[in-house]
Amino acid sequence: MNATSVFIWSKLGCGSDFDQLARTIALHYGIDPGRASEALNDFVDHMGALGFVEVDDASEASQLRKRYLDLLKSALVNTLYAEHELRIEWLERHGAGTDIASARTLRDIRYADRKDFAELLACKADGRNWKGRVTRFSHTMVGMRRLQNLEWCATRVFSDGVAGDFMEAGVCQGGASIFMRALQVAHGEDHRRMWVADSFEGLPSRAQTSTRATSSKKLVSPGSRQRWRRYRTISPHTAFCRNGCIFFPAGSRTHLKARQSKRWRC
């Protein structure tokens, strides 16, 4: 792509509508708005034909769906309260001071530590570990851009009429699979099942890898199910898989024949 195409592509990632983006292009390059609209329309048509861009209508239902999914992504990645992560990190280093200066620093920490705040948001966008530490305070470690990629892939599956369920193998905090179930519901595809597979015990130590028990009577950890409930994405079409077992939410009437496994209600 040339420099103009790269600029337009970067703005498309921000979710701007067509008219707003055309005005942005016109101002950036100092050209007539009509010419900017034509160039943008040609670019979108070309990228759409290649499968890289999907144009959404401006209906009220579509806008409400977009707002819901954008808010959900921000909640899962924790860009809504990113300052709290800075506050916790500051308290771990300095302790809980009772003086006025400490209180003001904690209150206005995004301004008191602008560099760290900008770096934290950049890591959340890319799915990188801030300061080399594993993500501790968000409900997904994949980052905003990977969630956007999941959204694009799922939307393409829906629009192309591809049949089948969704599955995440290795869910960690569960954010990506929560988002995928939300995508199914938001797009009216809630008849699909969301499979959530993990040990739900974290990574085993080296000593455990050869002797680790795989009892089929251990239930999925309560924290995983509760997080799904908090986001209101758990349903009879949600299936948790652990150590070869299938766990369906209470109230589900689904029956699944799984070889060498038992069914448990959770």
C-alpha positions in Angstrom: 0.0 0.0 0.0 1.1 3.6 -0.6 1.3 6.2 2.1 -2.3 7.4 1.5 -3.6 3.9 1.7 -1.7 3.3 5.0 -3.2 6.5 6.5 -6.7 5.5 5.5 -6.2 2.0 6.8 -4.9 3.3 10.2 -8.1 5.4 10.5 -10.4 2.5 9.6 -9.0 0.7 12.6 -10.4 3.4 14.8 -14.0 2.7 13.8 -14.7 6.1 12.2 -17.8 6.3 10.0 -17.5 7.1 6.3 -18.3 10.8 6.4 -16.1 11.5 9.4 -13.2 9.6 7.8 -13.6 11.5 4.5 -13.4 14.8 6.3 -10.3 13.6 8.2 -8.7 12.7 4.8 -9.6 16.0 3.3 -8.1 18.0 6.2 -5.0 15.8 6.4 -4.2 16.2 2.7 -5.8 19.6 2.1 -8.1 18.4 -0.7 -11.7 18.9 -1.6 -14.1 16.8 0.6 -15.8 15.4 -2.6 -12.5 14.1 -3.9 -11.6 12.6 -0.5 -15.0 10.8 -0.5 -14.4 9.3 -3.9 -10.9 8.2 -2.9 -12.2 6.6 0.3 -15.0 4.9 -1.5 -12.7 3.4 -4.0 -10.3 2.2 -1.3 -13.1 0.7 0.8 -14.6 -1.1 -2.2 -11.2 -2.5 -3.2 -10.4 -3.7 0.4 -13.9 -5.1 0.8 -13.5 -7.2 -2.4 -10.3 -8.6 -0.9 -12.1 -9.4 2.4 -10.2 -6.9 4.5 -13.0 -4.4 5.2 -16.6 -4.9 6.0 -19.0 -2.0 5.7 -21.7 -1.9 8.3 -25.0 -0.1 7.8 -26.0 2.9 9.9 -29.2 1.3 11.4 -30.0 1.9 15.0 -29.6 -1.8 15.8 -26.2 -1.9 14.2 -25.0 1.2 16.1 -26.3 -0.2 19.4 -24.5 -3.5 18.7 -21.3 -1.7 17.9 -21.5 0.4 21.1 -22.1 -2.7 23.2 -19.3 -4.7 21.7 -16.8 -1.7 21.9 -17.7 -1.2 25.6 -17.3 -4.9 26.3 -13.9 -4.9 24.7 -12.8 -2.0 26.8 -14.1 -3.7 29.9 -12.3 -7.0 29.1 -9.0 -5.3 28.3 -9.6 -2.9 31.2 -9.0 0.4 29.4 -12.0 1.8 31.4 -10.1 1.8 34.7 -6.5 1.6 33.5 -5.5 4.1 36.1 -6.2 1.6 38.9 -3.4 -0.6 37.6 -1.0 2.3 37.9 -2.3 3.0 41.4 -1.8 -0.6 42.5 1.7 -0.6 41.0 2.5 2.7 42.8 1.2 1.4 46.1 3.3 -1.8 45.7 6.4 0.4 45.3 5.7 3.2 47.8 3.1 1.8 50.3 -0.1 3.5 51.4 0.9 7.0 52.4 -1.4 9.1 54.4 0.0 12.5 53.4 -1.8 14.9 51.1 0.9 14.6 48.3 0.4 10.8 48.1 -3.4 11.1 48.0 -3.1 13.6 45.1 -0.6 11.4 43.2 -3.0 8.4 43.5 -6.0 10.5 42.5 -4.3 12.1 39.4 -1.8 9.3 38.6 -2.5 9.3 34.9 -1.2 12.9 34.8 1.5 12.4 37.5 3.0 9.4 35.5 2.1 10.2 31.9 4.8 8.0 30.4 3.8 4.9 32.3 0.1 5.5 31.5 0.8 5.8 27.8 3.0 2.7 27.9 0.3 0.8 29.7 -2.4 1.7 27.2 -0.1 0.8 24.3 0.5 -2.6 25.9 -3.2 -3.1 26.3 -3.7 -2.3 22.6 -1.1 -4.8 21.4 -1.6 -7.5 24.0 2.0 -7.0 25.4 2.9 -7.5 29.1 3.4 -4.2 30.8 6.9 -3.9 32.3 7.5 -7.6 31.4 4.9 -8.9 33.8 2.0 -11.1 33.0 -1.4 -9.3 32.8 -2.9 -9.3 36.3 -5.8 -7.0 36.3 -7.7 -7.4 33.1 -10.0 -10.3 32.0 -8.0 -11.0 28.9 -4.3 -10.8 28.0 -4.8 -10.9 24.2 -5.2 -7.1 23.9 -7.6 -4.8 22.0 -6.3 -5.5 18.5 -6.7 -9.3 18.8 -10.2 -8.8 20.1 -10.9 -6.7 17.0 -9.5 -9.5 14.9 -11.8 -12.0 16.6 -14.7 -9.7 15.9 -13.8 -9.4 12.2 -13.4 -13.2 11.9 -16.7 -13.9 13.6 -18.6 -11.3 11.6 -17.2 -12.8 8.4 -18.3 -16.3 9.6 -21.8 -15.0 10.3 -22.1 -13.0 7.0 -20.9 -15.9 4.9 -23.2 -18.4 6.6 -20.5 -20.7 7.8 -22.0 -23.3 10.1 -20.5 -24.5 13.3 -19.7 -23.7 16.9 -16.9 -21.6 18.4 -14.2 -22.9 20.7 -11.3 -21.6 22.7 -8.7 -24.1 23.9 -6.7 -22.6 26.8 -8.9 -19.8 28.1 -6.7 -18.3 30.9 -9.0 -15.5 32.3 -11.8 -16.3 29.8 -12.0 -12.8 28.2 -11.7 -14.0 24.6 -14.3 -16.7 24.9 -16.6 -14.4 26.8 -16.3 -11.9 23.9 -16.9 -14.6 21.3 -20.1 -15.6 23.0 -21.2 -12.0 23.2 -20.5 -11.8 19.4 -22.8 -14.7 18.8 -25.6 -13.2 20.9 -25.2 -9.6 19.5 -25.4 -10.9 15.9 -28.4 -13.1 16.5 -26.2 -16.3 16.2 -26.8 -17.5 19.7 -27.9 -20.9 18.5 -24.2 -21.7 18.1 -22.4 -23.3 21.1 -19.3 -21.7 22.7 -16.9 -24.4 23.9 -14.5 -23.4 26.7 -11.6 -25.8 27.2 -8.9 -25.6 29.9 -7.5 -27.3 32.9 -8.7 -24.3 34.9 -5.7 -24.9 37.3 -3.0 -22.8 35.6 0.2 -24.3 34.2 1.5 -27.4 36.0 5.0 -27.5 37.4 7.6 -29.7 35.8 7.2 -32.2 38.6 3.5 -32.4 38.0 3.6 -33.0 34.2 4.2 -36.7 34.5 2.1 -37.4 37.7 -0.7 -34.9 37.4 -4.1 -36.3 38.3 -6.9 -36.1 35.7 -9.9 -37.0 37.9 -13.1 -36.5 36.0 -14.9 -35.5 39.2 -13.2 -32.1 39.6 -15.5 -29.3 38.6 -14.6 -26.2 36.7 -13.2 -23.5 39.0 -16.0 -21.3 40.4 -14.1 -18.1 39.4 -14.3 -19.0 35.7 -18.1 -19.5 35.8 -18.7 -16.5 37.9 -16.8 -14.2 35.5 -19.0 -15.5 32.7 -22.1 -14.8 34.8 -20.9 -11.2 35.6 -20.7 -10.5 31.9 -24.1 -12.3 31.4 -22.7 -14.5 28.6 -23.2 -17.9 30.3 -26.1 -19.8 28.9 -27.3 -23.4 27.9 -25.2 -22.9 24.8 -22.0 -22.5 26.8 -20.0 -25.7 27.5 -16.9 -25.9 29.8 -14.5 -28.8 29.0 -12.0 -29.9 31.6 -9.8 -33.0 31.8 -11.9 -34.7 29.2 -15.2 -33.8 30.7 -18.0 -31.6 29.5 -19.7 -29.2 31.9 -23.0 -27.6 30.9 -24.6 -24.7 32.9 -27.4 -25.6 35.2 -30.7 -25.7 33.4 -29.3 -26.9 30.2 -31.0 -29.9 28.6 -28.2 -30.6 26.2 -27.1 -34.2 25.9 -23.7 -35.0 24.5 -22.2 -38.4 24.1 -18.5 -38.0 24.8 -16.2 -41.1 24.7 -14.6 -41.9 28.0 -16.0 -38.9 29.8 -18.8 -38.0 32.1 -21.3 -35.2 32.1 -21.5 -32.9 35.1 -23.9 -30.0 35.8 -22.3 -26.9 37.1 
